[in-house]
């Protein structure tokens, strides 16, 4: 008796791959939209210091220096109230 599940399984695999590609594209689009646009003033909006040239080359619209950007992305430590 021939196996009739072949096309069904193949269709499910194709659908899963298409869904994965859509999820990957959505993640890429979200990352691109999170990047700053335009030109930077070259001055950090947090500390007022100059933004590193290398950072501006990688992220032309950067508004924060590397130190301030890293501090902003780091979770705050839990305080010990004992």
C-alpha positions as CSV (number, residue, x, y, z in Angstrom):
1,X,0.0,0.0,0.0
2,X,1.5,3.4,-1.0
3,X,2.3,5.9,1.7
4,X,-0.1,8.8,1.2
5,X,1.4,11.0,4.0
6,X,4.2,12.3,1.8
7,X,2.5,15.3,0.3
8,X,0.9,16.2,3.6
9,X,4.1,16.1,5.5
10,X,6.0,17.9,2.8
11,X,3.3,20.6,2.8
12,X,3.6,21.0,6.6
13,X,7.4,21.3,6.3
14,X,7.1,23.9,3.6
15,X,4.6,25.9,5.7
16,X,6.8,25.8,8.7
17,X,9.8,27.0,6.7
18,X,7.7,29.8,5.3
19,X,6.6,30.8,8.8
20,X,10.2,30.7,10.0
21,X,11.3,33.0,7.2
22,X,8.5,35.4,8.0
23,X,9.5,35.5,11.7
24,X,13.1,36.0,10.8
25,X,12.2,38.9,8.4
26,X,10.0,40.5,11.1
27,X,12.9,40.4,13.5
28,X,15.2,41.9,10.9
29,X,12.7,44.7,10.2
30,X,12.2,45.4,13.9
31,X,16.0,45.6,14.4
32,X,16.4,48.0,11.4
33,X,13.6,50.2,12.7
34,X,15.2,50.4,16.1
35,X,18.4,52.0,14.7
36,X,18.6,55.7,14.9
37,X,18.1,57.6,11.7
38,X,19.8,60.7,10.3
39,X,23.1,62.2,11.4
40,X,24.3,62.5,14.9
41,X,25.4,65.7,16.5
42,X,28.5,63.8,17.8
43,X,27.6,64.7,21.4
44,X,26.1,62.2,23.8
45,X,22.6,63.3,24.9
46,X,23.1,61.7,28.3
47,X,26.6,62.8,29.5
48,X,27.5,65.6,27.0
49,X,30.8,64.0,26.0
50,X,31.8,63.3,22.4
51,X,30.5,60.1,20.9
52,X,33.4,57.8,19.8
53,X,34.2,58.0,16.0
54,X,34.1,54.2,15.7
55,X,30.6,54.2,17.2
56,X,29.4,56.9,14.7
57,X,30.9,54.9,11.8
58,X,28.8,51.8,12.9
59,X,25.7,53.8,14.0
60,X,25.7,57.1,12.1
61,X,22.6,58.4,14.0
62,X,23.9,57.4,17.5
63,X,22.8,59.9,20.2
64,X,24.6,58.3,23.1
65,X,28.2,57.4,23.7
66,X,29.1,53.7,24.1
67,X,29.4,54.0,27.9
68,X,25.9,55.6,28.3
69,X,24.4,53.2,25.8
70,X,25.8,50.2,27.7
71,X,24.6,51.6,31.1
72,X,21.1,52.1,29.6
73,X,20.9,48.5,28.3
74,X,22.3,47.0,31.5
75,X,19.6,45.9,34.1
76,X,19.8,47.7,37.4
77,X,21.2,45.7,40.3
78,X,18.8,44.7,43.0
79,X,19.3,46.7,46.1
80,X,19.9,44.8,49.4
81,X,17.5,46.5,51.9
82,X,18.7,44.4,54.8
